[in-house]
Amino acid sequence: MVVTALVILLLILLNALYVAAEFSAVGVRRTRLRSLAEDGNLLARRILPVIESPHELDRYIAVSQVGITLTSLVLGAYGQAAVAPRLAGLMEHLGGPEMASAQSAAALTVLLVLSAAQMILGELVPKSIALSRPTQTALATVLPMQWSLRLLSWAIRVLNGSGTLLLRLMRVPSTGHRHVHSPEEIELLIAESRDGGLLEPEEQVRLHRALQLGLRTAGELMVPRARLSAIAITTPLPDVLRAVIASPYSRLPVYRRHVDNIVGILHTKDLVTEYVEGRRALSLAPLVRPIARVQHDMPADRLIAFLRERRTHQALVLDSSGRVAGFITLEDVVAELLGDVTDEFKMARLRSARTAAGEDG
């Protein structure tokens, strides 16, 4: 009975080895392995070519899957052959059901117990260890995995070839295993680089903001409608000039009748050029440029591409009902990446405007 227990334990441990090897190979960081290999770690030198080559990683994963399947099948067959008859005899001896019924009950009991043991000890535990400590696990499993590669190379060729043939018949492109990192893992890499002195704290903050940029929307970064500085298209040019001087912004939305009817954008440069060159437009209309419009839920990274494609620096932000929710510029998005990049003139005007608003209140 001791030998039987040892064989079952060995099969479960083999299953755990293949599970841990598979998850650690996918989760381990190449930069970390490369650093260890450069420092002379022999195990890192053995596994690094596997991680860096999609073809070799495919074979590595295939060996893990074949090993998991074989150990599971052998464990089930061995348990039924070695344990179930003894358990059936014990049940009958203790006054249980007849032999036929005892054998069925024993087979079911062995199946349930071995399946639970394999699930916990051979699947869940090694998977958790591999995901929490991928580097150590990958190094610890590389030697037995290389032995398995030599032993099961024929099976890998047959199975991979059969799978590739089926995919071609189904006209499905074959995409091998790729070593990728989730955004959370990239953030961890950035934090570790900062802790290791490779990144300054400010650089880490900027990279973190860049990763989070796709999670921010135009509605979160815009100047909201309540703070929007806009002018009516019927405003006389002298009044427009005074409004431009008082405003902290160099681009002002222009509306007709009400703010929801924005007809374009006024660049203060165009107005100044008009006066410097001695021209006197009869109205504001000739100076108004078209303005792009975006939805409030557009991600910030898509917004940058949108503005670049249209060669513009600003856009109106519309809510779900199509009304004006605010105004956004490329500067607002850049500020999300680099922090506040507002120039000193704009800051002074903003402080003056807030002071005047406080005094009016």
Buried (B, 14 or more C-beta within 10 A) or exposed (E): EEEBEEBBEEBBEBBBBBBBBBBBBBBBBEEBBBEBBEEEBEBBBBBBEBBEBEEBBBBBBBBBBBBBBBBBEBBBEBBBEBBBBEBBBEBBEEEBEEEEEBBEBBBEBBBEBBBEBBEEBBBEBBBEBBBEBBBEBBBBBBEBBBEBBEEBEEBBEEBBEEEEEEEEEEEEEEEEBEBEEEEEEBBEBBBBBBEEEEBEEEEBBBBBBBEBBEEBBBBEBBBEBEEBBBBBBEBEBEEBBEBBEEBBBBBBBBBBEEBEEBBBBBBBEBBEEBEEEEEEBEEBEEBBEEBBEBBBEBBBBBBBEBBEEEEBBBBBBBBEEEEBBBBBBBBBBEBBBEEEEEEEEBEEBBEEBEEEEEEEE
